[in-house]
Amino acid sequence: MLAAPDSHAAGRPDLRTLSVSAPASATSGALLPVRVVASASGSRAPRVGFAVYLSADAKRSKSDMKLTSTERLPRLASGRSRTVPLAVTIPVAQAPGKVRVIVCLDDAAKVRERSESNNCRAARQPLTIAAPSTDPATAGAAAPAARIAAELAAGKLTPAKALEYRVLARFGDPKLPAQYAGDPGDAEDDGVLREAASAWADLPKPTRKAIGEYFLPPPVRQALEQDPSALVRAKGGKGAKRGKRNAAADRLGDDSGVDAADEDAAPEVCATEYTRVKTWDNVSAAGGKVRLHWERSKPEDGAKAKALVGDVTRAYARFKQMLGSEPLSDANVGCYHGPDGALDIYVTPVWYKAGVTVPSAQSDQHEADCEGYPGFVAADPDHPRYRLGYTIAHEMFHAFQMAYRYKAGCKDAAWLDEGSATWAGHLIYPADNAEHLFKFVLQYPHDSIENDYHSWVFFLWMEKRFGDAAIRTTYRSLKSTDSTAAVDQGVGLRKEFLDFAKAGWNQEPEASFAAWDGLATVPHVTEGFPSGPVVPVNFHLAGQKERTAYSKFSLRALGRDYKRYPVTDEKLRSLTFKNPLAKNPNVKIGVYLTLASGAVRWEDWSGKDEVKLCRDQPEQDVRDIVLVYANATPAEQFSPADVLIAATPEWALKDSCETDLPWHYEVLWGQLTYHVEGHRPGNANDGLCVLNGFETRDKVDFVGAADGSGFKPGENVFAKTGNGEEIEGDFGITAEKPTRAHVLDGCKGWDNSGPKTQCHATHNDDMGPFEIGFRMTAESRQAQVATLRWGIPPAIAGFFDADDSVCNVGTLDHYLDDPEMYESDVLMTDLAGTKPFTVSLSGDWSWTGPGDLGDKGTLTYSYEAKMRLQRVNADGTPAT
């Protein structure tokens, strides 16, 4: 006897998982994109969630590993189905091997259904899980985009077909052939839709049909899934007409015969109007320049969107200020583009990513460049790795980028776009730190900075070093050159790349990125794996008087390298760095020097054949050396192959600094001034005027100065005398036009032996070039000071030529009788250093007669001598 049907069960809803698709491969710790098609029948069911399991087989059992998804199935009318993208994270501890992905709807059994046996379904193909790569050179090599690129390079795929497969791989589309399937998240390819939009006019019809749905806004995609009859195929709009076949079509491998003049170049499915979009709501931001959309059936998404209006407004204003432009309006786009020309941001689950920015139009041109496009943004409100605000900021910056035209094509600038957008997310949300997931550029410095999302640290450095102007100049330059050359125009790579390499050390003595953003990642060595931070190598003599150490490096273009050398041997006194590539302008070398005093300084050694450090000098007594190499190959020298620079600089290590003599100097300027006053009273009876009872006086001011005598080979040298350890040298500079001015109180009446009369006058002596100089001596190289002896002129006052054209004063003179008045000390550290320094001598002296000849009177004398010096090499180049 057959049982009667359960009348209560007949009225219950029935939720079904119709199909499950997942990648063929993934890595432990990575996101796993899964696509589920689910349906509902019977009475209207509440919204329920999904659970994803990793199973050893295709059957659900207790041993399966559960990966919870935050996405829920929308309320569906009876008989309707819905495609739902899920994103879950594979545990880091998941063992490599093959598993099956199972998805269960209403796993918590919250809904009483007619049947509970159709809620779970396994993906058709197994999932191969691999351990994550620790080698940046091979990371992502097994990702779909990498395999597609390899097939393209081998000639097994045409450029058009490779582009199609990259789009399908980017969104985990089941239409992607199995041999290219894999983990889309293992290597990012998010700019591929802009590439496809740029190439649209030359893509074969099958390719446009295969990828066209990914250009549709979420409301249209949703409507297409539920009710295809609600869509109206485009009959016009940008890209509606296709020109004749040309070289661009040949470049893309368009051999499908779709070069008819009337071929529709719009997406294969394009809604020009959709009046039934009443299931979505929106809120305006940025003064109407942005609209945030969400499904009305998901009020929690609407709450998140409304909460971000202020941040979106702030981000829009900041990006506009930075770039000096705005996203293009989509008001004139032929396909559905929202209610107006504002930038549309859809808060909704995204096709296997946290967010995506999609061009709203496709090119009708046959050029190889990348046009400016309007676009829309989709951002996942529940992504397990990125907060919604950060995702929107990142994607909004892409919308600003898409306003620019790229001469070298979309793919060329992909690293630039993703790196700067990741930095832009940090700019708006500096405390979010989602960008810290991308640290390859810091961690693996041997590779180029052009590493997609990971290059965000370069843009953070650009901001800190140059401000908004560098970012703006870079993007404006893309219309006329490629991405690397554009960055070169923004910052000057050859000139400034060493500064980025310096910042990339990111630890003591300068923790740049750690200070700027709390990012503590430090450079790793990559010779052998597993890699780790740079290992210090102690500099020591190993009991020898001298030895040689080597600092080998090998760098790709825009790569860096770091070496650390603690100095632990006190017998090691002299270190000489020798650079065999000093004449290569692309080889940049800098160094952090930590001294015994604890002081730290940075020096640029680029272009120097050798640099000497003497630890006998406090300012060169190094205790730690961090050597920074950078390959600053300029943009015009880049090619498809890496520009490799390799060399093995040497360090000559010795137990003595004696070989650093002689020292050569350039005299930067010199000056000698003195003031003399001589006076005889009227009753002296021993002068030419005072014989007549006249008081005489002379005030003398001398000024001799010279600037920039420059370097003169063989002159101004401090060297050993050849008679032991003593060091000496003569130093001088010529004052071409010195002045000596007199103020005279004397007498006249000498021409005709007439009566003598008192007079007052001024007089300037006619003088030729005057040498300002001194001799310097030191007991030895180890002395603390050197002694400076100046040739100070004697104290002489008076002027007499028995001519009534002048006021005559009898001469009063006396030599300084204290030798110490001519001497001063100079620190040997100043003389041995590389910075300009000033030596000086000054003093006051007075004398009261009578003198040797019985003359009576007084002399006062004050003087000051100065000279500015800088040590140089024997050829006049700056000493180091």
Rosetta blueprint (number, residue, H / E / L):
1 M L
2 L L
3 A L
4 A L
5 P L
6 D L
7 S H
8 H H
9 A H
10 A H
11 G L
12 R L
13 P L
14 D E
15 L E
16 R E
17 T E
18 L E
19 S E
20 V E
21 S E
22 A L
23 P L
24 A L
25 S E
26 A E
27 T E
28 S L
29 G L
30 A L
31 L E
32 L E
33 P E
34 V E
35 R E
36 V E
37 V E
38 A E
39 S E
40 A E
41 S E
42 G L
43 S L
44 R L
45 A L
46 P L
47 R L
48 V E
49 G E
50 F E
51 A E
52 V E
53 Y E
54 L E
55 S E
56 A L
57 D L
58 A L
59 K L
60 R L
61 S L
62 K L
63 S L
64 D L
65 M E
66 K E
67 L E
68 T E
69 S E
70 T E
71 E E
72 R E
73 L E
74 P L
75 R L
76 L L
77 A L
78 S L
79 G L
80 R E
81 S E
82 R E
83 T E
84 V E
85 P E
86 L E
87 A E
88 V E
89 T E
90 I L
91 P L
92 V L
93 A L
94 Q L
95 A L
96 P L
97 G E
98 K E
99 V E
100 R E
101 V E
102 I E
103 V E
104 C E
105 L E
106 D L
107 D L
108 A L
109 A L
110 K L
111 V L
112 R L
113 E L
114 R L
115 S L
116 E L
117 S L
118 N L
119 N L
120 C E
121 R E
122 A E
123 A L
124 R L
125 Q L
126 P L
127 L E
128 T E
129 I E
130 A E
131 A L
132 P L
133 S L
134 T L
135 D L
136 P L
137 A L
138 T L
139 A L
140 G L
141 A L
142 A L
143 A L
144 P H
145 A H
146 A H
147 R H
148 I H
149 A H
150 A H
151 E H
152 L H
153 A H
154 A L
155 G L
156 K L
157 L L
158 T L
159 P H
160 A H
161 K H
162 A H
163 L H
164 E H
165 Y H
166 R H
167 V H
168 L H
169 A H
170 R H
171 F L
172 G L
173 D L
174 P L
175 K L
176 L L
177 P L
178 A H
179 Q H
180 Y H
181 A L
182 G L
183 D L
184 P H
185 G H
186 D H
187 A L
188 E L
189 D L
190 D L
191 G L
192 V H
193 L H
194 R H
195 E H
196 A H
197 A H
198 S H
199 A L
200 W H
201 A H
202 D H
203 L L
204 P L
205 K H
206 P H
207 T H
208 R H
209 K H
210 A H
211 I H
212 G H
213 E H
214 Y H
215 F H
216 L L
217 P L
218 P H
219 P H
220 V H
221 R H
222 Q H
223 A H
224 L H
225 E H
226 Q H
227 D L
228 P H
229 S H
230 A H
231 L L
232 V L
233 R L
234 A L
235 K L
236 G L
237 G L
238 K L
239 G L
240 A L
241 K L
242 R L
243 G L
244 K L
245 R L
246 N L
247 A H
248 A H
249 A H
250 D H
251 R H
252 L L
253 G L
254 D L
255 D L
256 S L
257 G L
258 V L
259 D L
260 A L
261 A L
262 D L
263 E L
264 D L
265 A L
266 A L
267 P L
268 E L
269 V L
270 C L
271 A L
272 T L
273 E L
274 Y L
275 T L
276 R L
277 V L
278 K L
279 T L
280 W E
281 D E
282 N E
283 V E
284 S E
285 A E
286 A H
287 G H
288 G H
289 K L
290 V E
291 R E
292 L E
293 H E
294 W E
295 E E
296 R L
297 S L
298 K L
299 P H
300 E H
301 D H
302 G H
303 A H
304 K H
305 A H
306 K H
307 A H
308 L L
309 V H
310 G H
311 D H
312 V H
313 T H
314 R H
315 A H
316 Y H
317 A H
318 R H
319 F H
320 K H
321 Q H
322 M H
323 L H
324 G L
325 S L
326 E L
327 P L
328 L L
329 S L
330 D L
331 A L
332 N L
333 V L
334 G L
335 C L
336 Y L
337 H L
338 G L
339 P L
340 D L
341 G L
342 A L
343 L E
344 D E
345 I E
346 Y E
347 V E
348 T L
349 P L
350 V L
351 W L
352 Y L
353 K L
354 A L
355 G E
356 V E
357 T E
358 V E
359 P E
360 S L
361 A L
362 Q L
363 S L
364 D L
365 Q L
366 H L
367 E L
368 A L
369 D L
370 C E
371 E L
372 G L
373 Y L
374 P L
375 G E
376 F E
377 V E
378 A E
379 A E
380 D L
381 P L
382 D L
383 H L
384 P L
385 R L
386 Y L
387 R L
388 L H
389 G H
390 Y H
391 T H
392 I H
393 A H
394 H H
395 E H
396 M H
397 F H
398 H H
399 A H
400 F H
401 Q H
402 M L
403 A L
404 Y L
405 R L
406 Y E
407 K L
408 A L
409 G L
410 C L
411 K H
412 D H
413 A H
414 A H
415 W H
416 L H
417 D H
418 E H
419 G H
420 S H
421 A H
422 T H
423 W H
424 A H
425 G H
426 H H
427 L H
428 I H
429 Y L
430 P L
431 A L
432 D L
433 N L
434 A H
435 E H
436 H H
437 L H
438 F L
439 K L
440 F H
441 V H
442 L H
443 Q H
444 Y L
445 P L
446 H L
447 D L
448 S L
449 I L
450 E L
451 N L
452 D H
453 Y H
454 H H
455 S H
456 W H
457 V H
458 F H
459 F H
460 L H
461 W H
462 M H
463 E H
464 K H
465 R H
466 F H
467 G L
468 D H
469 A H
470 A H
471 I H
472 R H
473 T H
474 T H
475 Y H
476 R H
477 S H
478 L L
479 K L
480 S L
481 T L
482 D L
483 S H
484 T H
485 A H
486 A H
487 V H
488 D H
489 Q H
490 G H
491 V H
492 G L
493 L H
494 R H
495 K H
496 E H
497 F H
498 L H
499 D H
500 F H
501 A H
502 K H
503 A H
504 G H
505 W L
506 N L
507 Q E
508 E L
509 P L
510 E E
511 A L
512 S H
513 F H
514 A H
515 A H
516 W H
517 D H
518 G L
519 L L
520 A L
521 T L
522 V L
523 P L
524 H E
525 V E
526 T L
527 E L
528 G L
529 F L
530 P L
531 S L
532 G E
533 P E
534 V L
535 V L
536 P L
537 V L
538 N L
539 F E
540 H L
541 L L
542 A L
543 G L
544 Q L
545 K L
546 E E
547 R E
548 T E
549 A E
550 Y E
551 S L
552 K L
553 F E
554 S E
555 L E
556 R L
557 A L
558 L L
559 G L
560 R E
561 D E
562 Y E
563 K E
564 R E
565 Y E
566 P E
567 V E
568 T L
569 D L
570 E L
571 K L
572 L L
573 R L
574 S E
575 L E
576 T E
577 F E
578 K E
579 N L
580 P L
581 L L
582 A L
583 K L
584 N L
585 P L
586 N L
587 V E
588 K E
589 I E
590 G E
591 V E
592 Y E
593 L E
594 T E
595 L E
596 A L
597 S L
598 G L
599 A L
600 V E
601 R E
602 W E
603 E E
604 D E
605 W L
606 S L
607 G L
608 K L
609 D L
610 E E
611 V E
612 K E
613 L E
614 C E
615 R L
616 D L
617 Q L
618 P H
619 E H
620 Q H
621 D L
622 V E
623 R E
624 D E
625 I E
626 V E
627 L E
628 V E
629 Y E
630 A E
631 N E
632 A L
633 T L
634 P L
635 A H
636 E H
637 Q H
638 F L
639 S L
640 P L
641 A L
642 D L
643 V L
644 L L
645 I E
646 A E
647 A E
648 T L
649 P L
650 E E
651 W E
652 A E
653 L E
654 K E
655 D L
656 S L
657 C L
658 E H
659 T H
660 D H
661 L L
662 P L
663 W E
664 H E
665 Y E
666 E E
667 V E
668 L E
669 W E
670 G E
671 Q E
672 L E
673 T E
674 Y E
675 H E
676 V E
677 E E
678 G E
679 H E
680 R E
681 P L
682 G L
683 N L
684 A L
685 N L
686 D L
687 G L
688 L L
689 C L
690 V H
691 L H
692 N H
693 G L
694 F L
695 E L
696 T E
697 R E
698 D E
699 K E
700 V E
701 D E
702 F E
703 V E
704 G E
705 A E
706 A E
707 D E
708 G E
709 S E
710 G E
711 F L
712 K L
713 P L
714 G L
715 E L
716 N L
717 V E
718 F E
719 A E
720 K E
721 T L
722 G L
723 N L
724 G L
725 E L
726 E L
727 I E
728 E E
729 G E
730 D E
731 F E
732 G E
733 I E
734 T E
735 A E
736 E L
737 K L
738 P L
739 T E
740 R E
741 A E
742 H E
743 V E
744 L E
745 D E
746 G E
747 C E
748 K E
749 G L
750 W L
751 D L
752 N L
753 S L
754 G L
755 P L
756 K L
757 T E
758 Q E
759 C E
760 H E
761 A E
762 T E
763 H E
764 N E
765 D L
766 D L
767 M L
768 G L
769 P L
770 F E
771 E E
772 I E
773 G E
774 F E
775 R E
776 M E
777 T E
778 A E
779 E L
780 S L
781 R L
782 Q L
783 A L
784 Q L
785 V E
786 A E
787 T E
788 L E
789 R E
790 W E
791 G L
792 I L
793 P L
794 P L
795 A E
796 I E
797 A E
798 G E
799 F E
800 F L
801 D L
802 A L
803 D L
804 D L
805 S L
806 V L
807 C L
808 N E
809 V E
810 G E
811 T E
812 L E
813 D E
814 H E
815 Y L
816 L L
817 D L
818 D L
819 P H
820 E H
821 M H
822 Y H
823 E E
824 S E
825 D E
826 V E
827 L E
828 M H
829 T H
830 D H
831 L H
832 A H
833 G L
834 T L
835 K L
836 P L
837 F E
838 T E
839 V E
840 S E
841 L E
842 S E
843 G E
844 D E
845 W E
846 S E
847 W E
848 T E
849 G L
850 P L
851 G L
852 D L
853 L L
854 G L
855 D L
856 K L
857 G L
858 T E
859 L E
860 T E
861 Y E
862 S E
863 Y E
864 E E
865 A E
866 K E
867 M E
868 R E
869 L E
870 Q E
871 R E
872 V E
873 N L
874 A L
875 D L
876 G L
877 T L
878 P E
879 A L
880 T L
